[in-house]
Amino acid sequence: MDSASPVRTLCPPAELDYYDARSLALPVDITPLQAWDLMTGEPGPLMRLAFRARDAISALFGVRRIGGFSGRQRSDAKVGDRLDFFLVEASAPDALVLTERDRHLDVMICVSVVERLLTVTASVVTHNAFGRVYMLPVGPAHKLIVDHYLRRLKRQLDARTTPAA
């Protein structure tokens, strides 16, 4: 990783159990927090169902319920704040770093913006068999979800920059 890059991961990518980075060229300047709010602002019925299923299954193994995304918009995010179930570990003009850690796995999401390139980076370290099994469906699903959120963000930003007829 470039030393000037704001992207953060739990550890070097070669040591991670899951790593994914997805990017989008932005048509306008926005902050990582604004991007996060726009992407997660309307979870939709499929995401709500997915989080309910995740919570029901995970609760059987002693994992705390996370409830999903509330759609609540924030004007700022400080270290120690919670954005729904994620803990804010870092918040800067070029990067928002969110984590969720439990006895099964640690998750870090880094939303970064450099020269109008938004990148959503996910890194995971599993701690036991449940964490590894959990990531079997979640890993591929995460890629689809982030792709969906990036397409939604692009549509929203394109609508802002398109002149009204």
Secondary structure, DSSP 8 states (H G I E B T S, - for coil): --TT-----SS-GGG-SEEEEEEEE-SS---HHHHHHHHHS--HHHHHHHHHHHHHHHHTTT------------S---TT-EETTEEEEEEETTEEEEEEE-SSEEEEEEEEEETTEEEEEEEEEE-SHHHHHHHHHHHHHHHHHHHHHHHHHHHHHHHHHS---
